[in-house]
């Protein structure tokens, strides 16, 4: 798909959505709590909607890749039953992988910190402004993912949300906690209210409420530099959605972990 056709398609979607709201007279009825699919990772076009980056962009030594993994089309028959938290995936999925390294180029030692890689959705401009997502009627961000790579890298993933605010370096962040340790697929639900506001990798001292009516970008990062973790990493990702409690079939997935946002540091697996 060319850039122009993508631009026109997004503009058309924005017009259709706004016209649909008018025809349904949204605002007069109860807001919809139906699950909202934000991103899927099942085709090359889906993967192209995301950008990647790592510390190598500024002098680090980490590597980053993001592509379509078609081997998940034919999963092993016991891929779900091996865990009570498992879900079944039998289609192509996104694959985020590389090597996390803490070292930087010798001439930059002491000036920058290594140990970062990530991907995020690209901004989506239209003729009438940027296309954003309204998740104000939903309680949870849901990610269908699996953690592979070296076990010590699996505790250092974070989910990042950027809203349509005046400070473009602000990110709402939450740790990505996996319940499976066998590399299988699972659904992870993060309450929107538990995200914390960060800027340039640091917690903002004065926390405010997230502007959930206009989410600009969504991404995942691996922050090995925060926990001193190096090694091969790999994250599989199938979809990102916004849901409510009635949409969750495995309610044990909503149990609170002993942390809020980015503040809990679990010891790395060596």
N, C-alpha and C positions, 0 to 999 in steps of 0.2 A: 504494500500500500504506500503511495507517495505521500509526501508531507502535506501537499495541497488537499488530497482526498481525505486524509485523516483530519485535517483542520475543518473541512466542510462537514465531515461526518459528525464531529464533536459539536459544531454549531447547530446542525440539524437536530441532534439529540437534545441540546439545551432548549431549542424552540419547542420540540415535541413535549418535553417534560413540563415546561411552563404552560403550554396550551392544555395539557392534560390536567394540570392543577386547577386551571380556570374552569374547565368543563366539569370537573368533579366538585368544584366549589370547596377546595381544601381550605380549612380554617373553620368552616361551618360544622364539619364532622369531627369525630375523634381522630387524632393523628394515627397513621398506620404504624402498627408494631410488627408488621410482617418482616421476616428476615430480608436483609438487603445485601446482595452480592456486590462487593466492591471491586475485587480483582480475581481473575483466574489465571492459571499459569499452564495452559494445556495446548497452546499453539505457538508457532514462531512469532505471530503477530502479538500475542499476549506478552511474550518475553521482551519484545522490542519496545514495550511501553515503560520499561525500567532502565535506569542508569546505574552504573556501578562506580565505585571509587575505593581507594585504599591508600595507606600511608606512602606507597611508592610514588604517588602523584606529587608528593612534596619532599621526597628524599629518603623514604623508608625502604624496607626490603620485602614487605609482604606482597602476596599475589592475590588476584581476585578474578573469578570467572562466574558468568551467569548464563545458563543456556537451557535448552529443552532436553529433558531426559526421557527418551522413548522406551527405555527398558521397563519402566513402571507400567506399561500397557499389559504385560503378562506377569503379574506378581505370583509369588509362591502361594500355594493353596492355604498354608497355615499362617500367612502373614498377619492376619487379624486375631486368630484364636490364641496366639502365643501370649497375649496380654489382655486383661479385662478392659483396658483402656483403648484397645486397638480399633481402628477404622479401616475399611477396605477401599483401596484405590486401584483402579485398573485402567488408567489412561495416562498419556504423557503428562509430565509435571515439571516444574521449575527445579533447577539444580544450581545451588550457590556453593562454590567450592574454591579452594586454593590453599596456600600455606601462610599461617600466621607467624610473623617474625618480629622480634622486638628490636633488632639491630637497625641502625640507620647508616647512611653513607658516612665515611670517616670524617669528611669535612663538615658534617652537620651534627656530630656528636655534641650533646649538651645544649643544642639549640632547638631540636624538635624531638618528639617522642614517637616511637614506632608502635605497632600493634593495633592496627585498625583496618577493617574491610567492611564494605556494606553495599546494599542496593536499595533503591527507592524508586517510586513511581515518578515519571517525568511530569512536569507541569503540562496542563492541557488547555492551551489558549483557544478561544473561539472569537468570532466576530463581535460578540457581546460580552467579552470578559473571559476570565478563566473558569473552566469547568471544575467545580468542587463537589464534595459529598456532604450531605446533611445527615448526621447520625444522632441528632438530638433526641430522637424518639427511641433510641436503643441503649441498652445497658452495657453490652459487652462487645469487644472486638474479638472475633473468632478467627483463628488461624489453623488450617489443616497442614501439619508439618511433620517432618521426621528428622532426628539428629543423627548424623553419621560422623565420619572422621575420627580423629583421636579423641578418646573419652574426656581428656582434660580440657578440650575446647568447648564442650557442650554446656558449660556453666556460664559462658560469657556472652551470650546472645542478648540483644536488646531490640525492642520494637520502638520505632520512632514515628511520631505523627507531627506534621507541620500544618498549622492552621493559617487562615488568611488574616494574619495580624501584621502590625506595622514593623515588627522586628524580624527580619527574615532569618536570622541565625537562631531564633528560639525553636526548640524541639521539645515536644512532650514525649517522655520516655518511660518505659517499663521493662523490667527484666523478663526474658522468655524462659519460663520454667517448664522443663520436660518431666513427665511422669514415667515415660518409658526409657530404658537404658539398653534396649536391644536393636535400636535403629529402625523400629517400626513406626507406622503412621499413627498420629493421634490428633485430636482436636484440643486446642488450648484456648481458653476463654479468659480475657483480661478485662476487668471492669474499667470503663472509661474514667470513672472517678478516681482510680488508683494511679493514673499516669501523673508524673511529676514534671514540672517545667524546668528545662535545662537550657543553658546557653554556652556555646563553645565548650561543651563537655563538662560543664560545672553546674551544680544545682543552683537554681535561682533562689535567693534568700526570701524574697517576697512572692509566695505562691498565689496564683489567681486561678479562677475557674476557666477550664478549657472552653474555647469558642467552638463548640461541636457542630454548629450550623454550617460551617465552611471548612472542611478538611481539605487541604491542598495536596499533600503528598503523604504516602505511607511507605515505610521501609523497615529493613532489618539490618542491624549491624553487629559485628563481632568485635568486641573491645578487649582484646588480649592484653593491651598495655595497662588496663586498669587492674588486672589480677596477675600479671606476670606470666601469662600463658602463651606458649608457642606450640606449633605443630600443624599437621594437616587437618583441615576442617571441611565439613560438608553439611549442608542443610538442604533437605528436600521440601518444596512448598507446592501445595495444590491449589489453595484458595484463601482469600481473606474476605470476611463478611462482617456485618454488624447484626447482632441478634439480641433477643431478650431471653429471660429465664425460661419461658414456656417453650423455647425452641431447642433446649438442651435435653437430649435424651439420657445422657450419662451425667446425672447431677453431681456425682462425686468429683467431676471436673471443675465444679464451682467452689470446692472447698478452699478456704483461705490458706495460703502458705505463710510462714512466719516472717512476713516482710511487708513493707509498703514501698512501691516504686523501685528506685535504684539503690535504696539504702542498705539492703542486706547483702553481705558479701559471704557467699558460701565457699568453704575451703576447696581449692581446685583438686580434681582427681589426678593423682600422679601415676 
